[in-house]
Amino acid sequence: MSKGFEIENTASETPNTDSDIKKPLNPNENRVRRVDINVLKSRIQDAQSKEHKHNLIVLVLFLLALGSLGIYLSI
């Protein structure tokens, strides 16, 4: 009785990593880039303000739809 849990084992050999060992290290890849915390904070504030505007628009549209439905049903 097969339940679909069989796994095909295609990795029967150890991968060849000799080509990676022979490459020289690139000093530009190992440098740590400095990040300004103020730039990160401004990005987060921009994203939060966009999300806040979106949520406010959705809330206003929901309240308008609810109000118009209430007016329609009261007549």
N, CA, C and O of each residue as an XYZ file, in Angstrom:
300
protein
N       0.850     -1.160      0.000
C       0.000      0.000      0.000
C       0.905      1.235      0.000
O       1.662      1.457      0.945
N       0.821      2.028     -1.057
C       1.688      3.193     -1.208
C       0.932      4.464     -0.877
O      -0.165      4.688     -1.390
N       1.497      5.281     -0.041
C       0.854      6.538      0.341
C       1.571      7.739     -0.248
O       1.265      8.869      0.130
N       2.503      7.540     -1.151
C       3.184      8.642     -1.795
C       4.333      9.224     -0.998
O       4.721     10.372     -1.214
N       4.881      8.448     -0.083
C       5.978      8.952      0.723
C       7.338      8.483      0.212
O       8.352      8.703      0.876
N       7.377      7.850     -0.943
C       8.641      7.372     -1.477
C       9.420      8.556     -2.030
O       8.853      9.446     -2.663
N      10.722      8.558     -1.785
C      11.590      9.633     -2.254
C      12.616      9.028     -3.200
O      13.251      8.019     -2.893
N      12.766      9.669     -4.361
C      13.796      9.219     -5.283
C      15.128      9.774     -4.825
O      15.263     10.980     -4.617
N      16.108      8.909     -4.668
C      17.427      9.335     -4.241
C      18.273      9.554     -5.476
O      18.791      8.595     -6.049
N      18.423     10.814     -5.902
C      19.216     11.114     -7.087
C      20.630     11.550     -6.730
O      21.482     11.627     -7.616
N      20.902     11.832     -5.488
C      22.228     12.271     -5.066
C      22.999     11.081     -4.514
O      23.146     10.936     -3.301
N      23.491     10.229     -5.415
C      24.205      9.055     -4.955
C      25.693      9.327     -4.798
O      26.403      8.530     -4.184
N      26.184     10.454     -5.350
C      27.596     10.777     -5.236
C      27.773     12.054     -4.428
O      26.873     12.888     -4.331
N      28.953     12.175     -3.856
C      29.296     13.410     -3.167
C      29.604     14.470     -4.224
O      30.339     14.189     -5.170
N      29.059     15.685     -4.085
C      29.323     16.697     -5.105
C      30.798     17.088     -5.151
O      31.493     17.073     -4.135
N      31.254     17.433     -6.336
C      32.647     17.809     -6.526
C      32.808     19.282     -6.196
O      32.266     20.140     -6.893
N      33.552     19.579     -5.137
C      33.740     20.969     -4.716
C      35.167     21.440     -4.926
O      35.566     22.458     -4.361
N      35.953     20.717     -5.734
C      37.338     21.102     -5.973
C      37.432     22.437     -6.695
O      38.362     23.203     -6.446
N      36.489     22.732     -7.584
C      36.555     23.982     -8.339
C      36.338     25.183     -7.419
O      36.895     26.252     -7.668
N      35.548     25.030     -6.374
C      35.332     26.125     -5.435
C      36.565     26.386     -4.574
O      36.814     27.528     -4.190
N      37.325     25.368     -4.271
C      38.493     25.517     -3.411
C      39.606     26.244     -4.158
O      40.348     27.007     -3.540
N      39.746     26.034     -5.457
C      40.836     26.616     -6.220
C      40.627     28.088     -6.541
O      41.575     28.757     -6.952
N      39.424     28.613     -6.371
C      39.160     30.018     -6.677
C      39.792     30.902     -5.612
O      39.699     30.595     -4.424
N      40.439     32.006     -6.022
C      40.979     32.930     -5.014
C      39.849     33.728     -4.369
O      38.798     33.944     -4.973
N      40.080     34.152     -3.153
C      39.069     34.928     -2.457
C      39.032     36.331     -3.019
O      40.074     36.948     -3.235
N      37.848     36.830     -3.252
C      37.672     38.183     -3.746
C      37.529     39.107     -2.541
O      36.593     38.938     -1.759
N      38.420     40.073     -2.365
C      38.346     40.924     -1.172
C      37.091     41.796     -1.151
O      36.646     42.192     -0.074
N      36.513     42.104     -2.309
C      35.310     42.935     -2.337
C      34.085     42.188     -1.817
O      33.154     42.803     -1.295
N      34.085     40.884     -1.957
C      32.944     40.098     -1.481
C      32.965     39.956      0.035
O      31.909     39.801      0.650
N      34.131     40.003      0.644
C      34.252     39.778      2.075
C      34.107     41.051      2.892
O      34.018     40.983      4.118
N      34.080     42.211      2.244
C      33.940     43.474      2.964
C      32.535     43.617      3.512
O      31.557     43.232      2.872
N      32.454     44.172      4.692
C      31.161     44.415      5.315
C      30.713     45.814      4.923
O      31.434     46.789      5.134
N      29.511     45.907      4.347
C      28.972     47.209      3.971
C      28.319     47.847      5.180
O      27.591     47.194      5.928
N      28.587     49.124      5.362
C      27.980     49.848      6.472
C      26.615     50.360      6.043
O      26.425     50.806      4.911
N      25.681     50.286      6.960
C      24.316     50.723      6.697
C      23.966     51.818      7.677
O      24.199     51.692      8.880
N      23.399     52.906      7.150
C      22.989     54.017      7.999
C      21.646     53.671      8.637
O      20.691     53.340      7.934
N      21.573     53.746      9.935
C      20.352     53.376     10.649
C      19.218     54.335     10.325
O      18.051     53.942     10.342
N      19.547     55.589     10.030
C      18.504     56.557      9.693
C      17.837     56.230      8.361
O      16.640     56.459      8.187
N      18.609     55.697      7.427
C      18.026     55.289      6.143
C      17.070     54.128      6.360
O      15.982     54.100      5.785
N      17.466     53.180      7.177
C      16.592     52.037      7.459
C      15.318     52.473      8.169
O      14.231     51.989      7.854
N      15.450     53.389      9.128
C      14.273     53.874      9.851
C      13.330     54.621      8.927
O      12.113     54.486      9.047
N      13.878     55.417      7.994
C      13.012     56.150      7.075
C      12.297     55.210      6.125
O      11.141     55.447      5.774
N      12.970     54.137      5.701
C      12.307     53.140      4.838
C      11.153     52.467      5.581
O      10.076     52.265      5.021
N      11.390     52.127      6.833
C      10.343     51.478      7.626
C       9.176     52.430      7.843
O       8.017     52.023      7.757
N       9.474     53.705      8.126
C       8.405     54.687      8.330
C       7.609     54.902      7.056
O       6.390     55.059      7.117
N       8.269     54.913      5.897
C       7.554     55.056      4.631
C       6.623     53.871      4.390
O       5.474     54.042      3.981
N       7.129     52.676      4.648
C       6.309     51.483      4.455
C       5.123     51.480      5.411
O       4.014     51.112      5.023
N       5.348     51.887      6.661
C       4.262     51.904      7.634
C       3.228     52.973      7.291
O       2.033     52.761      7.499
N       3.665     54.106      6.774
C       2.702     55.151      6.414
C       1.852     54.717      5.223
O       0.657     55.006      5.173
N       2.473     54.018      4.258
C       1.688     53.498      3.128
C       0.667     52.471      3.613
O      -0.479     52.472      3.164
N       1.075     51.610      4.515
C       0.163     50.597      5.049
C      -0.955     51.255      5.846
O      -2.106     50.822      5.775
N      -0.628     52.290      6.597
C      -1.632     53.006      7.389
C      -2.665     53.675      6.466
O      -3.866     53.618      6.733
N      -2.199     54.300      5.394
C      -3.112     54.931      4.433
C      -4.022     53.894      3.790
O      -5.219     54.125      3.621
N      -3.451     52.758      3.436
C      -4.248     51.693      2.821
C      -5.313     51.196      3.787
O      -6.470     51.022      3.405
N      -4.927     50.970      5.031
C      -5.895     50.500      6.029
C      -6.987     51.530      6.278
O      -8.149     51.171      6.467
N      -6.621     52.809      6.279
C      -7.599     53.879      6.485
C      -8.585     53.946      5.325
O      -9.781     54.135      5.546
N      -8.110     53.797      4.110
C      -8.987     53.805      2.934
C      -9.959     52.633      2.981
O     -11.145     52.799      2.694
N      -9.473     51.467      3.334
C     -10.337     50.287      3.418
C     -11.393     50.482      4.503
O     -12.550     50.113      4.306
N     -11.015     51.050      5.634
C     -11.961     51.286      6.720
C     -13.039     52.281      6.293
O     -14.221     52.060      6.559
N     -12.648     53.365      5.639
C     -13.616     54.373      5.194
C     -14.577     53.773      4.175
O     -15.781     54.017      4.246
N     -14.063     52.997      3.234
C     -14.938     52.367      2.242
C     -15.905     51.376      2.902
O     -17.070     51.294      2.514
N     -15.429     50.639      3.880
C     -16.289     49.701      4.592
C     -17.399     50.440      5.333
O     -18.558     50.025      5.301
N     -17.037     51.546      6.008
C     -18.043     52.316      6.737
C     -19.054     52.958      5.787
O     -20.243     53.018      6.099
N     -18.591     53.437      4.630
C     -19.518     53.996      3.641
C     -20.473     52.927      3.121
O     -21.669     53.178      2.974
N     -19.948     51.743      2.845
C     -20.801     50.663      2.359
C     -21.798     50.249      3.438
O     -22.967     50.007      3.140
N     -21.352     50.168      4.671
C     -22.240     49.797      5.766
C     -23.307     50.862      5.984
O     -24.472     50.535      6.209
N     -22.916     52.137      5.919
C     -23.881     53.227      6.077
C     -24.891     53.258      4.952
O     -26.083     53.446      5.194
N     -24.431     53.076      3.718
C     -25.366     53.083      2.597
C     -26.308     51.880      2.654
O     -27.474     51.993      2.276
N     -25.822     50.742      3.117
C     -26.691     49.576      3.273
C     -27.732     49.833      4.358
O     -28.893     49.449      4.211
N     -27.321     50.478      5.440
C     -28.273     50.810      6.516
C     -29.333     51.773      6.041
O     -30.508     51.614      6.373
N     -28.937     52.781      5.261
C     -29.908     53.733      4.722
C     -30.853     53.051      3.746
O     -32.054     53.320      3.756
N     -30.326     52.175      2.908
C     -31.147     51.465      1.926
C     -32.167     50.555      2.632
O     -33.324     50.480      2.219
N     -31.742     49.884      3.671
C     -32.645     48.950      4.358
C     -33.649     49.691      5.253
O     -34.698     49.131      5.574
N     -33.362     50.912      5.655
C     -34.285     51.652      6.518
C     -35.410     52.309      5.722
O     -36.422     52.701      6.303
N     -35.258     52.435      4.441
C     -36.304     53.094      3.616
C     -37.397     52.113      3.257
O     -38.354     52.477      2.574
